[in-house]
Amino acid sequence: MSVTATAAESAPGEARRAWRPWLLRLLGAAASGVLLYLSFAPRPLWWLAPLAFAGWALVAHGRRFWGGFGYGFVFGLGWFIPLFLWLNDFLGAEFGPLPWLGVSAALAAWIGLCGGLNTWVARLPGAPVWMALVVIAIELPRSVWPLGGFAWGRVGVTQPEGAYLSLASIGGAPLVGFAVVVTGFALAALVRARRRGAVVTAAVAAVLPLVAGLAVWPSIGTEAQQGTLTVAIVQGNAPDVGLALLGRRTELRENHLLQSERLLADIRAGRVPKPDLVVWPETATDVVEGRRDPELDRLSREFGVPMLIGAIHRDTDGNAQNSMIVWDPETGPGERYSKQQLVPFGEYVPARDLARLVTPFVDDTGDMLPGTGEPPALHSRGLVFGATICYEVAFDYPARDATLAGAEVLFTPTNNAWFGVSEMSYQQLAMSRLRAVEHGRAVVVPATSGVSAIVAPDGGVTRPTSLFTAASLVESVPLRQQTTLSDQLGAWTDVGVTGLAVAGVLAGGIVRIRTRRSGAGASEHTMED
C-alpha cells in the first residue's frame, strides 16, 4: 500500500518536472526575440542582436522540425510584436489590434520555418554558417508575402551604430544580417563546445565577421567626387492623428507653405546659406496632372532654385500616385518618380473582400497606383538624384536602381506623422543609414513631422530634427558617382544567399534521412541478435 501511494503521489511531480524544461525553453525563445527587438533603433544596442540569435540557438538545439518551428515562431513573436507596435498608431482604434497582431504572427511564421529548417542544417559541418544563411534567405520571401511583402525589421537594420555596418558596401543588408546571425549562432556553438577543435572553430566563426566589419571601414568613401549640393529640407509639421491625416490634406499643405516662407526669410537674412535644392517631404501637397500650382511656382521662383515636391499626383482620370516631382523655377513641374512599394492599408487595401469583414468602412479608402520605376533617377540642372519614398527604403531595389542610373545623392522623403510618437521614424532612419553605406551616397531624409536628417555616406547623421515640430535643415552633402561592390552585385547577393541556403537544407535533409535509415538498420540488427 505504501509503495503504491508513493508512486501515485510522485506522478504529478514527475509531470511538473517534465513540463519545466519546455516552459523554460519557451520563455528563452520569447526573451531572445525581445532581445533582438531591443537591438533596433532608437536604441544603439547593436550588440544585443548576435546575443539574441545565440539565445535562440541554445533554446532550439537538439529539437526536431516542429519543435524548431515552434521555438522559432515564439522567437519571432518576441521580435515582431513590440517592433510593430506603431501599426496601432497608424491604423487607429477603428481597425483595432488585428492587423498589428496578424502581421506580426505572419512574419513570425517565417521565423518558425527558419527554426524548423535549421534543425536539418544543424547536422552539417559549419552549422552556424548554414543556419545563418537560412535566416537571411527567408528575408527574401517575406519581402513578397504577406500583403505584397513586408521587409521591415530585417536583421541588418539593427546595425546603424554597429561594427558590421561597413559590410553593407559589399553585400548590402543581406551580408550585414548574415554577419550578425552567424556571430550569434557561433557563440551558441562555443557555449556547447567541449572538444578543443570545436572550441577553436566556433570562436573563429564568432569573431571573424566582427573583424571583417572593422577591416572594411577604412574603404568607406565619404569625400565629394562631383562637388557638393546644399540642400534645404522643409519640415512643415502635421497633426498627430494617424491615418486620419488623409482627411487633413489642406492643413498639411499650409504647414509646408508657411515653413517655406520662414526658410525664405532665414535665407534673405543670411541666417542660413542659399540652397541649391529645396525639398518637401512625402505627400505634403496635391498636384493634378496638367495644372500648374501658383503657390509652388511662386516659391520656386523666390528661392531661385529647383524644388523637389512630395505630392499625391492625380492624373486626368483621377488615379492617384505617391510621387516626387521636380519643380523648376522657370518651367514648373518636370520629371516625376512614383512610389513602387505601397503601404498596405494606408495606400491600398490588400484582400479587400476579407478586410471588409473586419473593417466595414474599408471601401471609403481608395487604392493608389504603384509606380513603374521609370525614371529610376531624376534630373535637374545637371544634378542626378534618386528618391526612395518612405516604406520603399525597406526594399533593396529602388535605391540600387537609382544609384546604377547615375544618382549622385539619394532622398528618402517620408510622411511619418501617420505613425505618431513611436519608434517607427527612428527605425526608418536606421534603414536610410544602411542604404547610405550600401551605395556610398549621402541620403537626405525630409519628413513631414520628423525625423528629418542628413545622412553621410558612412551612415553618420547630421542634426536630426525632433518629432512633431516645424523645422528647416540646410546642409551641404557630397555628390558621388563611384558605385560600391554591393551595387555591382545587385540582386545576385540575394540569389547567392538563397541558393546556398537551399543547398544546405537539401544536404541537411539527405543527412537526416540517412541517419534515420542507419538508425533503423541498427535496430533491426539488434532485434535479430
N, C-alpha and C positions, 0 to 999 in steps of 0.2 A: 504493500500500500504506500509506504513512504517513498519507495523508488518511483512508483507511478506518479505520485503527486509532484515530486521534484521535476520529473520530465515535463509534466503538463505546465508547471509554473515557469519552466525555463523557455518554453516555446515562444511566448510573447517577447521575452528579452532577446532571443535569437533573431526574431523578425525585425525588432527595432535596430539591432546591430547590423543586420543585412541592409537595411534602408539607409543607414548613416553614410556610407561611402558614396552612394548615389546622390544623396542630397548635398553632400559636400562638393562633389564634382559639379552638380548643377549650379550651386552658388558660386563656385570658382569660375565657371564659364560665364555667368552673368557679370560677375565682378570684373573679369578680364575685358568683357565688352565695354563696360562703363569706363574702364581704364583707357581703352582706345578712344572713346569719346572725349575724355579729358585731354587727350593729346592734340585735339583740334583747336583752332583759333576760337576765341581771342586769347587763349592761354598759350604761353610759349613753352609748353611742357612736351616738346617733340620726343624726348627720350622715353616717355611713357609708352609710345607706340610699339617699339620692339618688345618691351616688357609685357604688354598686353598679349601679343602673339605667343610669347613664351608661356604665359599662364594658360592660354587656350590649349597649346600643345601638350602641356603637362596633364591637364584635365582629361584630354581626349586620348592620351596614349594607351594603346592596347585595346581600344574599342573595335567592334565590328562596324559594318557600314552604317546601320541605322542608329547605333549608339553614337557614332561620329557625327551623323546628320543631326541628331537631337542636340548634342552639345554645341555643334556649330550654329544651329538655329538659335539657341539661347544666347550664345555669344553675340550673334547678330542683333538680337533684340536689345541686349545691353548696350550695343553700339549705336543702333539707329533710332531707337525711341527717343532718347534725350537729344540726339543730334538734330532731329527733325521737329523738335517741339515748336519751332517757329511756323510750321504749317498751320497751327491753330490760330496764330495771329493773322496769317494770310487769309484763310478762308472764313474765319469768324464763327460765331455761335450758330449761324444758320446751317452750316454744313456739319457741325459737331466734330467729335474726335475720330470718326470712322475713316476719313481719308488719311489722316496722320498715322493712325494705328495700322491701317491697311497697307499703306506704302511701306511702313517700317517692317511689317510682317513679310511682305512680298520680297523685300530686299534681304531680310534675314533668312528667307528660304534659300536664296542663292548661297549665302554663307553656310547654311546647313549642307547644301550639296558639296561645297568645298570640304566640309568636315567628313562627309561620307567618302568622297573620293580620296581624301588624304589617308584614310585607313588602308587604302590599296598601295599608294605610292610610298607609304612609310616603310614598306618592306624592301625598298630598293636601296642600293648603296648611295650615299649622299642624299639621304631622305630630306633634310631641311631644304635643299635646293629644289627638289621636285615638289615638295609641299608648297613652297612659296610660289612656284610657277603656277600651280593650280589656283591659288588665291588670287593672283593678279590676272590670270586668264579669265576668271569669272567676271572681272570688271567689264569685259567687252560685251557679253550678252546682257548684263544688267544695264548697259547703256542703251539697250534696244527694248527691253521689257522689264517692268510693266509700264504702261502708259506711254509707249513710244520711246522709252528709255529714261532712266533716272541716274545720271552719272555722278550725282552729288555724293560727297563723303568718301571719295577714293582715298586709299591709304597714302599715296604720295602727297596729298594736300596737308597732311599733318606736319610737313617739314619746312615751312617758310622760314623758321628760325633754326633749322637743324643742319647738321653736318652733311646730311645726304642730299641736300637741295641741289648742289652743283651737278649731280648726275643727271638732272633734267636736261642739261645741254647735250647729253649723249643719247639718252633714250626716253626723254620725256617723263610724264607721270608714271608709266609702267615700270621704268627702271628704278625710279626713286622708291616706288612702292615695293618692288621686289627686294631692294636692298634692306628696307625696314623689316619686311616679313622674314627674310632668310636670316637676319640677325636674331630675331626673336625665336625662331624655330631652332636655330643653332644653340642659343642659350639654354633652351629646354633640353636639347640633346646633351649639352655639357653637364647639366644637373643630373641626368640619368647615367652618364658615362661612368664606367668602373675600370675598364682597361686603359692603360696609358695611351695606346694608339687612338682609341676613341675619344679620349680627353683632348689630345692634341688636335685631332681633326675638327672636333666641334669648336674648340677655341679659335682655330684659324678661320673657320666659317663664320663665326660670330664677329670677329674683329676685321676681317678683310673688307666687307662693304663700307665700314666706317672709315678705314684707311683710304679706300678708293675715293670716297666722297671728299675727304680732306685733300687728297692729292690733285683732284681735278679743279679745285677752287682757283689756283693761280691762272688757269686758262680762260676763266670767265672774262670776256671783254666788256668794258663799260665806256671806253672812250668814243667820242664822236668821230664818225667816218665821213659824214656828209654835212658837217656843220651842226648847228643846234636849232631847235624850234622853241620859241617862247609861246607857251600855251596858257590860256586862261580858262579855268573851269568856273561855270556859273552853277551854284547850288542854291536854288531858289527856295527850298523847303516845301513841305507838304503836310497836310493834316494826318495824324496817326489814326486812320480809320480802316486799315486793312484793304480788303477787296472793294469796299465801298468807295475807294478813291476813284474808281471808274466813273462815278456819278458826280465828281467834283473837278472835272477837267478844266473849267474856266478858272477856278481858284489856282490850280497848279500852273497854268499858263501865266496868269497875272503875277504870281510869285516870282517867276523867272524873268519876266519883263522888268519887274521892279529891281531885282538883284542885278540885272544887266545895267540898269541906269546907275546904280551905286558903283558898279565896276567902272563905268564910263567916267563918273566923277572922280574916282581914285586915279584913273589914268591921266585925266586932264590936270589933276592937282600934282602929278608927279609922285604920288604915294606908291604906285606900282609901275613897272615898266610896261610899255605898249606891247601887247602880244602880237604874234604872227597869225594866231588862230584862236577863236573863241568857241568854246564847246558847251552846248546844253546837254543834259542827261537824257536818258531813255524816256520816250513818250511825254515830254514836257509840254507839247502843244499838239494841235491837229493841223494837218495840211491836206487840202483837196487837190487832186491832180488837175493841172491846167489853170489853177488860180494862183495869183500872187498874194502874198501876205504883206500888207503895207507896213505893219509893225516890224516884222523881220527884215524887210527891205531897208527901213529907216535905221534900225540898229546896226545892220551890217555896214551901211554907208558911214554911220557915225564912228564906228570902230575903225573903219577904213581897212578892214582885213576880212577874209572869209570866215564864216561861221560853220560849225558842224552841229546840226539841229536834230535832236531826238524827237520824233513825231509819230503819231498814228496817221499813216498815209492812206487816204481813201481814193480809189480810182473812180472813174465815171459811172461804174456800175454799183458803187457803194461798198465794194470789197475793201477790207481793212488789212493793213500790214504794219508791223512794228519796224520802223525804218530810221536810218540815219541819213540825213540829206545835207550835201554840201551847198551852202548858201553864199553865193558870191556877191560882193557889194555892188558890182556893176550889172551882172547878168541874172541875179536871183538864183532860184533853185537849180541845181545841176545834178551830178551823179548821186545815186541813191543805193544804199545797201539795206536789204530787209532781212530780218531775223529768220534763221532757218529752223532753229530748235525752239519751239513754242512751249510755254509753261502750261502743263496740264491743269485744268480747272480755272486758270487765270486768263489764258489767251485762246484756249479751245477746251471743249469738254469731251474727253475720251469716253467711249462706250456710253453715249448719251442716253440710250434707252434704259440701260441699267442705272445710270446716275439719276434718271428721272424718278425711279422708285424711291431713292433715298432723299432727293432734294427736289421738291415739287417746282421750285422757281427756276430750275436749271435752264428752261427754254427762254428765260429773259436775257440770257447771255449768248451772244453770237460768237462764232468761231472766226478768228483771224486766219489769214492765209500765210503759210510759211514762205520764206524767200527761196529763191533758186540757187543762191550762192554767186550770182553774177550781178555786178562785178565782184570778184573776191577781194579787191583792194580799191580804194577811192583815190581820186587825183584832184589836186587843187593847186594851181600856180607852181607847178614843178614838184610839189610835195606828193609823196605816195604814202598812204596810211591805211591800216586795217581797222575794222570795227567788229568786235565780237560782243553782241548785245546781251548783257545781264546773264541769264541762265546758260547762254551758249559757251561761256568761259569754262564750264564744267566739261565740255566736249573737246576733243583734241583737234578736230579738223578745221574749224573756222579760222583760228589764229594761224595755224600752219599754212592753210591755203593763202591767206593774206600775205604772210611772210614770203612764201615762194612766188607770189605775184609781184614782189618788189617793195612791200610795205617797209618803211624806214622807222616807223613808230606805230604802236598799237593802241587802240582805245577800247575800253570796256565800259560803255555807258550803261547805267542801271537806274531802276526806279525801286529802291528798297524800302520806300515808305509803306509798301504793301505788307511788310513783314514786322513792323513795329520795332520796339526797342528790344531786339532779340540778337542772338549770336549770328544770324544769317549774314548780315552785312560783313562781318569780320571773316566768316568762312569764305565768302565770295572774294574778299580782298586777298586772302591766302592763295586762292586759285590764280589770281592775277599775278601774284608774286612768283608762283611757279612758272606761269607762262612767260614771264619776263626772262627768266633764266633759260627756259626751254628754247626760246627763239632769239636770245641775245638782243632784245629790244626793250626800250622804255615802254611802260604801259601807263596810260593816262586813264584814271577812273573817275568820271564825272557822275555823281549821284544826285537824285532829286532832293534827298533829305539826309545824305551821308550814308556811308563813309566815303567821301571823295578823297583821292590821293594821287600822288605821282610816284610810280614805282620805277626804280632804276633797273638797268639790265642785269644787275646782280641780285635783284629781289629786294633791295633796301627801299624803305618807304620814306617819302618826304612829307612832312607836316600833314598828316591825315586830319580831316575835319571831324567835328562831332556830329552825332545823330540829331536829327530834327532841329537844325539851326539853318539860318540863311547865311551863306558864306561865299567867298570867291577865293580862288587859289591860282596864283600866277607864278609859273616856274619855267626854266629852260630845261629842255631834255635833249639828249644826244640823238642824232639821226644816224642809223647804222644800216649797212647793206649786207654785211657778211652773214651767211647762214651757218647754223650750227649742224653738228652731226645728226642731232635729233631731227632737224628739218629735212636733211638729205635722206635719212632712213624712212621718214614718213610713217605710213601705216605698216611698214614691214616690221617695225618693233612689235606691234600687236600680233602680227602674223607669226613672228618667231616665237613669242611667248606662248601663244595659243597652240602652235604646232608642237612645241616641246612638252607642254602640259598634257596634250592629248597622247603623245608618245609615252610619257611617263605613266599615265593612267592605264593605257593598254598593257605596258610592260608589267605594271603592278598587278593588273588583273590576271595576266598569264602566270605570274609567280604565285598568286593566291590560289588559282585553280590547281597548279602543280602541287602546291603544298597540301591542299585538301586531298588530292588523289594519293599522294605518297603517304599521308596520314591514314587514309582508308586502307591502303595496301598493307601498311604495318599492322593495322588492327586485324585484318584477315589472317595474316601470318601468325599473330599471337593466338587467335582462336584455333587455328589448325594445330599449333604446337600443343 
